[in-house]
Amino acid sequence: MWRVLAEHANNIKDTHLAQFFADDSQRFGRLHSECGPLLFDYSKQRLTAETLERLFDLARQQQLPEWIDRLFCGEPVNSTEGRAAMHWALRLPEGASCVVDGQDVAGQVHEQLRRMERIVNKVHSGQWRGATGEVVTDVVNIGVGGSDLGPQMMVEALCDSAAETSSRLTVHFASTMDGSQLSQLLRTLNPHSTLFIISSKSFTTIDTLSNADTARCWLQHTLGEKPGVLHCHFVGVSSAVQKMTEWGISEEHQLQIWDWVGGRYSMWSAIGLPIALAIGMHGFRQMLAGAHLMDEHFRNADWSQNLPVLMALVGVWNTNVLGINALAVLPYDGRLKQLPLYLQQLEMESNGKSVTRDGQPVEHETCPIIWGDVGPNAQHAFYQLLHQGTEAVTCDFILPARRYEQARDEVTAELIAQHELALANCLAQSRLLALGDAALKDADQLPIYQRYRGNQPSSTLLLDELTPYSLGALIAMYEHKVFVQSVIWDINPFDQWGVEMGKKLAVDTLGWIRGQGEVSGVDSSTAGLLGRILK
């Protein structure tokens, strides 16, 4: 099939996107699909209906239907760790049946949701008090990777959906191992009214535990050895119950996740406690419902209308056939500023692999480089390269159709006008990237340095509005896109062995930095840098 796709690409390589649109006035109608609050427009991609049919043939050849069944049946699709990948089970509605290997998975999930809800309600109602009796006003989530990027992205994105009961609560995040984020926070926070969430699947992650130890020392130094400091000021989220207990977190303040939840897929679980504290459990459940909508759509919709399948195969076409190895994520809403960072981990940690499931070197390119920023900022940063540079880049434009319409204050009209400005810029930029000079009047009269080649492919994801429900559906769409692409490339998207060895090497290096033994067995660069540090 790869040869067939290459031949097809050769047949249409000289057709500019401007020509595709000129030849087919119904191109948008043929090349977009919808699911609930999401519309996926891929008409500005350099492909045709025939391209899709060839890509569907490739997906069938790679046994995509069978792999989707394996994913949703709880089979160990994470082959190197012998685990299932059941993040989708975290979104099952109350009363759903999901029994895997004799375990009532749905029941376990909803029991943890109820435990989460009790904590959220206690904090929101002012019943959760610090060791000296003060109401909690600040929550600090200490985690890294999937325990930080997902929750932080969601909290910032859904700031307009904050529950009234959480209006006096501020949620903060600390992840850096150098302590810089935590140091800044501890200068301003009140220890009497601060609650820390320690989120670590294994409860062994050195970055997280270093920050957690610093937070514990800060509390004990400022509050003294009062009884109940750890009990009143720490919540733990992990699959390692014993390790949480040994660290000092009370059993009643522990929330559980499972081995079948990958870190970067975990914000739907108790790892999402900061999200629930920020937007309330009703909002959190709406987020789960939106993701479940996408799960069902992915499982059941025909591929011709299936958003994750279409999105994934378009990406395969760009990466493996057109040779475009960069994807820019460009949200036109400031609330989504953290989304490109979140998607970097989701995609590059999942599919940044070069070995197939059976241990052979891959024969094709896998994950492209993911980067991006809020669109209006990016326009003044790197759009010059997109429009007139030498690199081919594909883009995902993401925007809500509506905003501020529920607001009722003296600047509502002005804010709506600003949103309309963002909408106009998003549509104009994607149009110019695709059509180039064909989008301009009298372009042939312009000097060459003002010309636009166009033919830069992009997709647009239009949300009705940015809500917990629509954002839940959007993120689940990207999750399933990653899985489909992993099937096409025959790689395991649920492990991350490339992350591990550097952390292990750091253990010996830390010993040398702390004066524990002579530096030996390293390259001259590392030895030289250590020598300068130790001076």
Buried (B, 14 or more C-beta within 10 A) or exposed (E): BEEEBEEBBEEBEEEBBBBBBEEBEEBEEEBBBEBBBBBBBBBBBBBBEEBBEBBBEBBEEBEBEEBBEBBBEBBBBBBBBEBBBBBBBBBBEEEBEBEBEEEEBBEBBBEBBEBBBEBBBEBBEEEBBBBBEBBBBBBBBBBBBBBBBBBBBBBBBBBBBBBEBBEEBBBBBBBBBEBEBBBEBBEEBEBBBBBBBBBBBEBEBBBBBBBBEBBBEBBBEBBEEEEEBBEBBBBBBBBBBEBBBEBBBBEEBBBBBBBBBBBBBBBBBBBBBBBBBBBBBEBBBBBBBBBBBBBEBBBEBEBEBBBBBBBBBBBBBBBBBBEBBBBBBBBBBBBBBBBBBBBBBBBBBBBBBEBBBEEEEEEEBBBBEBBBBBBBEBBEEBBEEBBEEEEBBBBBBBBBEEBBEEEEEEEEEEBBEBBEEBBEBBBEBBBBBBBBBBBBEEBEEEEEEEBBEBBBBBBBBBBBBBBBBBBBBBBBBBBBBBBBBBBBBBBBBBBBEEEEEEEEEEEBBEEBEEEEEEBEEBEEEBEEEBEEEEE
